[in-house]
Amino acid sequence: MSSGFVSSSELEEEKKKRQEEWERVRKPDDPAVAPEPEVCHKSLFEQLRDNKEAKQAEIDEAKKFSEYRHCNIFA
């Protein structure tokens, strides 16, 4: 099982691959160096909380729709 940690050599290899891909697809007016991917700076707690809130919102919406549909059948 993977520990989830990434070594610096793996990071360098990934950066090299991104740069090679960037050089292949970049336009003349684009910068020479590939832009860095966006990184989420939220803590794990914040990410999990946001995911939980989004999931709960989906459940609430589905429940509301189900109740609405149920009420209209008997109306």
N, CA and C atoms as an extended XYZ file, in Angstrom:
225
Properties=species:S:1:pos:R:3:atomname:S:1:resname:S:1:resid:I:1 pbc="F F F"
N         0.842       -1.178        0.000 N   MET     1
C         0.000        0.000        0.000 CA  MET     1
C         0.887        1.240        0.000 C   MET     1
N         0.525        2.195       -0.768 N   SER     2
C         1.311        3.422       -0.877 CA  SER     2
C         1.093        4.304        0.344 C   SER     2
N         2.155        4.974        0.765 N   SER     3
C         2.055        5.840        1.935 CA  SER     3
C         1.431        7.183        1.599 C   SER     3
N         1.354        7.525        0.321 N   GLY     4
C         0.788        8.800       -0.079 CA  GLY     4
C         1.827        9.898       -0.190 C   GLY     4
N         3.049        9.621        0.226 N   PHE     5
C         4.113       10.601        0.117 CA  PHE     5
C         4.795       10.470       -1.234 C   PHE     5
N         5.282       11.583       -1.747 N   VAL     6
C         5.939       11.609       -3.051 CA  VAL     6
C         7.365       12.092       -2.849 C   VAL     6
N         8.313       11.364       -3.422 N   SER     7
C         9.713       11.756       -3.271 CA  SER     7
C        10.034       12.933       -4.179 C   SER     7
N        11.119       13.621       -3.873 N   SER     8
C        11.514       14.768       -4.694 CA  SER     8
C        11.903       14.327       -6.096 C   SER     8
N        12.457       13.130       -6.234 N   SER     9
C        12.800       12.643       -7.578 CA  SER     9
C        11.541       12.409       -8.408 C   SER     9
N        10.478       11.930       -7.762 N   GLU    10
C         9.209       11.759       -8.472 CA  GLU    10
C         8.627       13.110       -8.881 C   GLU    10
N         8.766       14.096       -8.002 N   LEU    11
C         8.289       15.440       -8.329 CA  LEU    11
C         9.057       16.029       -9.501 C   LEU    11
N        10.370       15.858       -9.491 N   GLU    12
C        11.199       16.362      -10.588 CA  GLU    12
C        10.852       15.678      -11.907 C   GLU    12
N        10.628       14.380      -11.864 N   GLU    13
C        10.257       13.628      -13.067 CA  GLU    13
C         8.917       14.123      -13.616 C   GLU    13
N         7.963       14.343      -12.726 N   GLU    14
C         6.654       14.850      -13.140 CA  GLU    14
C         6.782       16.250      -13.741 C   GLU    14
N         7.594       17.090      -13.129 N   LYS    15
C         7.810       18.440      -13.644 CA  LYS    15
C         8.457       18.387      -15.031 C   LYS    15
N         9.398       17.483      -15.210 N   LYS    16
C        10.063       17.320      -16.505 CA  LYS    16
C         9.057       16.887      -17.572 C   LYS    16
N         8.174       15.949      -17.226 N   LYS    17
C         7.143       15.494      -18.168 CA  LYS    17
C         6.196       16.634      -18.537 C   LYS    17
N         5.793       17.436      -17.532 N   ARG    18
C         4.912       18.584      -17.809 CA  ARG    18
C         5.586       19.568      -18.745 C   ARG    18
N         6.894       19.823      -18.518 N   GLN    19
C         7.632       20.771      -19.350 CA  GLN    19
C         7.734       20.254      -20.785 C   GLN    19
N         8.009       18.958      -20.948 N   GLU    20
C         8.092       18.382      -22.292 CA  GLU    20
C         6.752       18.488      -23.013 C   GLU    20
N         5.673       18.196      -22.309 N   GLU    21
C         4.337       18.313      -22.897 CA  GLU    21
C         4.036       19.770      -23.244 C   GLU    21
N         4.418       20.685      -22.355 N   TRP    22
C         4.196       22.110      -22.582 CA  TRP    22
C         4.941       22.574      -23.829 C   TRP    22
N         6.181       22.167      -23.977 N   GLU    23
C         6.963       22.565      -25.147 CA  GLU    23
C         6.350       22.024      -26.433 C   GLU    23
N         5.718       20.875      -26.351 N   ARG    24
C         5.095       20.274      -27.524 CA  ARG    24
C         3.840       21.035      -27.954 C   ARG    24
N         3.079       21.573      -26.993 N   VAL    25
C         1.785       22.185      -27.324 CA  VAL    25
C         1.757       23.705      -27.212 C   VAL    25
N         2.799       24.304      -26.684 N   ARG    26
C         2.729       25.746      -26.431 CA  ARG    26
C         2.761       26.555      -27.723 C   ARG    26
N         2.133       27.709      -27.654 N   LYS    27
C         2.085       28.634      -28.784 CA  LYS    27
C         3.240       29.622      -28.654 C   LYS    27
N         3.601       30.297      -29.746 N   PRO    28
C         4.733       31.235      -29.685 CA  PRO    28
C         4.579       32.340      -28.637 C   PRO    28
N         3.352       32.774      -28.379 N   ASP    29
C         3.172       33.862      -27.410 CA  ASP    29
C         2.997       33.355      -25.972 C   ASP    29
N         3.028       32.036      -25.749 N   ASP    30
C         2.953       31.471      -24.402 CA  ASP    30
C         4.329       31.518      -23.741 C   ASP    30
N         4.383       31.527      -22.408 N   PRO    31
C         5.686       31.526      -21.722 CA  PRO    31
C         6.457       30.236      -21.997 C   PRO    31
N         7.776       30.319      -21.918 N   ALA    32
C         8.622       29.163      -22.215 CA  ALA    32
C         8.531       28.088      -21.136 C   ALA    32
N         8.290       28.497      -19.903 N   VAL    33
C         8.215       27.544      -18.799 CA  VAL    33
C         6.756       27.153      -18.576 C   VAL    33
N         6.532       25.873      -18.395 N   ALA    34
C         5.171       25.373      -18.172 CA  ALA    34
C         4.602       25.947      -16.881 C   ALA    34
N         3.335       26.365      -16.896 N   PRO    35
C         2.734       26.861      -15.656 CA  PRO    35
C         2.581       25.727      -14.651 C   PRO    35
N         2.770       26.041      -13.395 N   GLU    36
C         2.636       25.039      -12.344 CA  GLU    36
C         1.153       24.727      -12.144 C   GLU    36
N         0.824       23.470      -11.884 N   PRO    37
C        -0.579       23.131      -11.628 CA  PRO    37
C        -1.040       23.780      -10.328 C   PRO    37
N        -2.330       24.105      -10.283 N   GLU    38
C        -2.864       24.727       -9.080 CA  GLU    38
C        -2.882       23.706       -7.947 C   GLU    38
N        -2.516       24.169       -6.776 N   VAL    39
C        -2.460       23.305       -5.603 CA  VAL    39
C        -3.459       23.834       -4.585 C   VAL    39
N        -4.224       22.936       -4.031 N   CYS    40
C        -5.177       23.315       -2.995 CA  CYS    40
C        -4.417       23.475       -1.678 C   CYS    40
N        -4.573       24.621       -1.041 N   HIS    41
C        -3.854       24.887        0.203 CA  HIS    41
C        -4.745       24.713        1.427 C   HIS    41
N        -5.876       24.036        1.250 N   LYS    42
C        -6.742       23.775        2.393 CA  LYS    42
C        -6.174       22.612        3.200 C   LYS    42
N        -6.467       22.638        4.486 N   SER    43
C        -6.054       21.512        5.323 CA  SER    43
C        -6.934       20.308        4.991 C   SER    43
N        -6.482       19.140        5.390 N   LEU    44
C        -7.260       17.932        5.151 CA  LEU    44
C        -8.627       18.045        5.814 C   LEU    44
N        -8.673       18.612        7.005 N   PHE    45
C        -9.940       18.788        7.705 CA  PHE    45
C       -10.899       19.630        6.872 C   PHE    45
N       -10.402       20.738        6.321 N   GLU    46
C       -11.253       21.612        5.509 CA  GLU    46
C       -11.742       20.903        4.254 C   GLU    46
N       -10.872       20.147        3.611 N   GLN    47
C       -11.265       19.411        2.407 CA  GLN    47
C       -12.341       18.375        2.728 C   GLN    47
N       -12.140       17.625        3.810 N   LEU    48
C       -13.121       16.613        4.197 CA  LEU    48
C       -14.448       17.254        4.590 C   LEU    48
N       -14.389       18.370        5.314 N   ARG    49
C       -15.608       19.072        5.709 CA  ARG    49
C       -16.364       19.560        4.476 C   ARG    49
N       -15.644       20.158        3.510 N   ASP    50
C       -16.281       20.645        2.290 CA  ASP    50
C       -16.916       19.501        1.507 C   ASP    50
N       -16.201       18.374        1.428 N   ASN    51
C       -16.752       17.208        0.730 CA  ASN    51
C       -18.013       16.699        1.424 C   ASN    51
N       -17.977       16.669        2.755 N   LYS    52
C       -19.129       16.195        3.520 CA  LYS    52
C       -20.321       17.124        3.321 C   LYS    52
N       -20.080       18.436        3.350 N   GLU    53
C       -21.161       19.396        3.152 CA  GLU    53
C       -21.750       19.289        1.748 C   GLU    53
N       -20.899       19.097        0.745 N   ALA    54
C       -21.386       18.958       -0.629 CA  ALA    54
C       -22.222       17.688       -0.769 C   ALA    54
N       -21.761       16.603       -0.175 N   LYS    55
C       -22.495       15.338       -0.224 CA  LYS    55
C       -23.839       15.481        0.470 C   LYS    55
N       -23.861       16.149        1.625 N   GLN    56
C       -25.109       16.340        2.357 CA  GLN    56
C       -26.073       17.211        1.559 C   GLN    56
N       -25.557       18.220        0.866 N   ALA    57
C       -26.405       19.068        0.030 CA  ALA    57
C       -27.031       18.250       -1.099 C   ALA    57
N       -26.266       17.340       -1.690 N   GLU    58
C       -26.806       16.469       -2.740 CA  GLU    58
C       -27.912       15.576       -2.181 C   GLU    58
N       -27.685       15.024       -0.996 N   ILE    59
C       -28.680       14.151       -0.371 CA  ILE    59
C       -29.945       14.941       -0.064 C   ILE    59
N       -29.794       16.136        0.500 N   ASP    60
C       -30.949       16.971        0.820 CA  ASP    60
C       -31.735       17.329       -0.434 C   ASP    60
N       -31.032       17.658       -1.508 N   GLU    61
C       -31.690       18.013       -2.763 CA  GLU    61
C       -32.453       16.814       -3.329 C   GLU    61
N       -31.838       15.644       -3.290 N   ALA    62
C       -32.500       14.436       -3.787 CA  ALA    62
C       -33.729       14.116       -2.940 C   ALA    62
N       -33.604       14.283       -1.627 N   LYS    63
C       -34.728       14.012       -0.735 CA  LYS    63
C       -35.864       14.998       -0.998 C   LYS    63
N       -35.513       16.274       -1.181 N   LYS    64
C       -36.513       17.298       -1.450 CA  LYS    64
C       -37.247       16.984       -2.757 C   LYS    64
N       -36.499       16.603       -3.779 N   PHE    65
C       -37.095       16.281       -5.066 CA  PHE    65
C       -37.998       15.059       -4.942 C   PHE    65
N       -37.544       14.063       -4.180 N   SER    66
C       -38.331       12.851       -3.984 CA  SER    66
C       -39.634       13.169       -3.261 C   SER    66
N       -39.571       13.986       -2.217 N   GLU    67
C       -40.772       14.373       -1.477 CA  GLU    67
C       -41.704       15.194       -2.354 C   GLU    67
N       -41.151       16.078       -3.159 N   TYR    68
C       -41.959       16.906       -4.061 CA  TYR    68
C       -42.675       16.022       -5.071 C   TYR    68
N       -41.944       15.068       -5.627 N   ARG    69
C       -42.523       14.176       -6.621 CA  ARG    69
C       -43.608       13.318       -5.983 C   ARG    69
N       -43.381       12.877       -4.761 N   HIS    70
C       -44.347       12.052       -4.044 CA  HIS    70
C       -45.630       12.841       -3.775 C   HIS    70
N       -45.517       14.101       -3.394 N   CYS    71
C       -46.682       14.937       -3.116 CA  CYS    71
C       -47.485       15.199       -4.382 C   CYS    71
N       -46.848       15.372       -5.507 N   ASN    72
C       -47.548       15.662       -6.753 CA  ASN    72
C       -48.314       14.456       -7.278 C   ASN    72
N       -47.902       13.260       -6.934 N   ILE    73
C       -48.601       12.064       -7.404 CA  ILE    73
C       -50.001       12.015       -6.805 C   ILE    73
N       -50.123       12.416       -5.560 N   PHE    74
C       -51.405       12.328       -4.877 CA  PHE    74
C       -52.196       13.628       -4.925 C   PHE    74
N       -51.705       14.624       -5.603 N   ALA    75
C       -52.395       15.911       -5.656 CA  ALA    75
C       -53.540       15.877       -6.629 C   ALA    75
